[in-house]
Amino acid sequence: KKLTDYLGAFDSVIWDWNGTLLDDIDTNLSCLRILLEKEKLPVPSREQYRNRFSFPVYDYYKGLGFDFSQVSFADLAKDYIMAYEKNLVHAQLFKGTRDLLSSLSERGIKQFVLSAAEQNHLNRVLEDFSVASYFTGAYGLSDFQGESKVGASKRLIQDHSLDLSRTVLVGDTDHDLEVGKSMGVQVLLIADGHQSYDRLYKVHDQVMNSRYDE
């Protein structure tokens, strides 16, 4: 079933941003490389990254070998976002994203963004990539530390009278599944992003290997 047709059956679509609409895996890897090399830690390959990346980011960084008694996570997060802002010019929307958002909007489907990105940064990048107008609301976090999106998801539900039985969350990580379950909505995971298909399929049965395999 084509992604457009699948999503077209819902009244509301909640999109994750990084790795779901924005193809920024290589951008993330290059920023991560800067932090790891500074601490003389091994840099994961693209495949290793997709097999290990997880939320909260604090735990993921710990698993990479960062010693938080030597370097604070807050400082790492700050250094990371500075590198990310600089490298974001190399990221782009996944192919066909604008057409998909436009098609769903034309069908009268409400669309939202729910992201682990900091709110002001999120607002800015949605404008920079010329997609902000497609969304009824965009919900990020209050800082750059990439913790859970569950709190932001509660705000989204409170602010908009969504029929949860007619709402789907689309993401690229097991955390998106966790968030969708906490909201009581259906979840579709697409394995083009920050976690591999094998990982996602172990935890959920609604997984697309790639949006291009339609």
VMD Tcl script that draws the C-alpha trace (Angstrom):
set ca {
  {0.00 0.00 0.00}
  {1.36 3.42 -0.94}
  {2.29 5.71 1.94}
  {-0.11 8.42 0.69}
  {-3.03 5.98 0.57}
  {-2.23 4.50 3.97}
  {-2.04 7.92 5.63}
  {-5.04 9.18 3.66}
  {-7.28 6.91 5.74}
  {-6.69 9.05 8.86}
  {-8.00 12.46 9.96}
  {-4.69 13.52 11.55}
  {-1.05 12.61 10.94}
  {1.63 13.36 13.54}
  {5.09 13.39 11.99}
  {8.44 12.94 13.65}
  {10.93 15.33 12.01}
  {14.56 14.10 12.11}
  {14.95 10.87 10.15}
  {11.27 10.81 9.13}
  {10.75 13.95 7.05}
  {14.31 15.29 7.19}
  {17.08 12.99 5.94}
  {19.79 14.06 8.39}
  {21.51 10.78 9.33}
  {24.81 11.71 7.67}
  {24.61 15.18 9.25}
  {24.17 13.55 12.66}
  {27.06 11.19 12.05}
  {29.43 13.99 11.06}
  {28.51 15.95 14.23}
  {28.91 12.85 16.36}
  {32.32 12.24 14.79}
  {33.49 15.69 15.98}
  {32.46 14.93 19.60}
  {33.89 11.40 19.60}
  {37.23 12.32 18.03}
  {37.66 15.11 20.57}
  {37.39 12.48 23.34}
  {39.46 9.94 21.32}
  {36.52 7.53 21.14}
  {35.71 5.20 18.19}
  {33.28 6.51 15.58}
  {30.46 4.11 14.61}
  {29.77 3.26 10.97}
  {26.40 4.25 9.48}
  {25.14 0.70 10.02}
  {26.41 0.55 13.62}
  {24.79 3.91 14.30}
  {21.39 2.75 12.97}
  {21.63 -0.45 15.01}
  {22.45 1.34 18.27}
  {20.97 4.86 18.28}
  {18.30 5.32 20.97}
  {16.49 7.73 23.27}
  {17.17 9.23 25.69}
  {20.30 10.50 23.94}
  {22.08 10.65 27.32}
  {22.04 6.84 27.53}
  {23.13 6.48 23.91}
  {26.13 8.77 24.48}
  {27.04 6.82 27.60}
  {27.03 3.64 25.51}
  {29.42 5.29 23.03}
  {31.95 5.70 25.84}
  {31.54 9.33 26.96}
  {32.58 9.71 30.58}
  {30.19 12.22 32.16}
  {32.46 12.66 35.17}
  {34.98 14.20 32.74}
  {32.69 15.98 30.28}
  {29.16 17.17 31.05}
  {26.27 16.00 28.91}
  {24.95 19.58 28.77}
  {28.27 20.72 27.21}
  {28.21 17.82 24.74}
  {24.65 18.69 23.74}
  {25.69 22.33 23.23}
  {28.72 21.35 21.11}
  {26.57 18.94 19.13}
  {23.88 21.48 18.28}
  {26.52 24.05 17.22}
  {28.01 21.49 14.82}
  {24.53 20.42 13.69}
  {23.43 23.99 12.88}
  {26.59 24.42 10.80}
  {26.16 21.10 8.95}
  {22.41 21.31 8.43}
  {22.95 22.84 4.98}
  {23.99 19.34 3.84}
  {20.73 17.70 4.99}
  {17.61 17.59 2.85}
  {14.03 16.45 2.99}
  {13.44 12.84 1.98}
  {12.52 12.61 -1.70}
  {8.83 13.28 -2.30}
  {8.22 14.81 1.14}
  {6.71 18.10 -0.05}
  {4.42 16.31 -2.52}
  {3.27 13.96 0.23}
  {2.58 16.76 2.73}
  {0.79 18.75 0.03}
  {-1.33 15.78 -1.05}
  {-2.44 15.06 2.53}
  {-3.24 18.75 3.13}
  {-5.36 18.81 -0.03}
  {-7.36 15.88 1.36}
  {-8.12 17.96 4.45}
  {-5.92 15.87 6.75}
  {-4.47 17.78 9.71}
  {-0.71 17.37 10.09}
  {1.53 18.00 13.09}
  {5.23 17.69 13.91}
  {6.31 16.10 17.19}
  {10.07 16.28 17.60}
  {12.86 15.79 20.15}
  {14.45 18.96 18.71}
  {14.44 22.16 20.77}
  {11.30 24.20 20.02}
  {12.90 27.37 18.57}
  {15.29 25.31 16.44}
  {12.35 23.22 15.20}
  {10.28 26.28 14.27}
  {13.25 27.71 12.38}
  {14.12 24.57 10.39}
  {10.50 24.00 9.36}
  {10.59 27.53 7.89}
  {14.04 27.00 6.36}
  {12.85 23.87 4.55}
  {9.63 25.65 3.46}
  {7.25 23.13 5.02}
  {5.94 25.01 8.10}
  {2.69 25.93 6.33}
  {1.63 22.28 6.05}
  {1.41 21.82 9.81}
  {-1.38 22.78 12.19}
  {1.14 22.64 15.04}
  {4.80 21.82 15.70}
  {5.86 20.50 19.10}
  {9.48 20.30 20.26}
  {11.33 20.20 23.57}
  {12.48 23.01 25.87}
  {16.20 22.14 25.54}
  {18.74 20.45 23.25}
  {19.17 17.28 25.31}
  {16.96 14.94 23.23}
  {14.94 13.41 26.03}
  {11.44 11.90 25.77}
  {8.74 13.41 23.56}
  {5.93 12.06 25.78}
  {5.45 15.43 27.54}
  {5.24 17.30 24.24}
  {2.77 14.72 22.93}
  {0.47 15.43 25.89}
  {0.54 19.14 25.05}
  {-0.35 18.35 21.44}
  {-3.37 16.29 22.52}
  {-4.50 19.02 24.95}
  {-4.17 21.80 22.36}
  {-6.08 20.05 19.57}
  {-9.26 18.01 19.77}
  {-7.88 14.98 17.97}
  {-9.94 11.85 17.44}
  {-7.20 9.48 18.62}
  {-8.82 6.53 16.86}
  {-8.40 8.45 13.56}
  {-4.83 9.62 14.23}
  {-1.52 8.04 13.22}
  {2.01 8.89 14.35}
  {4.77 8.36 11.76}
  {8.34 8.01 12.97}
  {11.66 6.23 12.50}
  {12.57 5.00 16.02}
  {11.32 2.74 18.79}
  {10.85 5.91 20.86}
  {8.22 7.06 18.34}
  {6.42 3.77 18.98}
  {6.62 4.38 22.73}
  {5.23 7.90 22.30}
  {2.43 6.73 19.99}
  {1.40 4.04 22.46}
  {1.36 6.57 25.31}
  {-0.93 8.78 23.18}
  {-3.23 5.91 22.24}
  {-2.79 6.39 18.48}
  {-1.73 4.06 15.67}
  {1.96 4.12 14.74}
  {3.72 3.60 11.42}
  {7.51 3.29 11.51}
  {9.64 3.90 8.41}
  {13.14 2.44 8.42}
  {14.79 5.15 6.28}
  {16.00 7.01 9.35}
  {17.97 6.66 12.56}
  {17.14 3.01 13.31}
  {17.35 -0.07 11.11}
  {14.43 -2.13 9.81}
  {15.47 -5.21 11.79}
  {15.45 -3.24 15.03}
  {12.08 -1.66 14.36}
  {10.41 -4.84 13.15}
  {11.37 -6.59 16.40}
  {9.15 -4.18 18.35}
  {6.33 -3.33 15.90}
  {4.44 -4.95 13.04}
  {3.63 -1.74 11.14}
  {7.08 -1.00 9.66}
  {7.94 0.09 6.13}
  {11.43 -0.99 5.10}
  {11.63 2.22 3.07}
  {9.13 4.77 1.81}
  {10.56 4.06 -1.65}
  {9.57 0.36 -1.57}
  {5.95 1.01 -2.41}
}
mol new
graphics top color blue
foreach p $ca { graphics top sphere $p radius 0.5 }
foreach p [lrange $ca 0 end-1] q [lrange $ca 1 end] { graphics top cylinder $p $q radius 0.2 }
display resetview
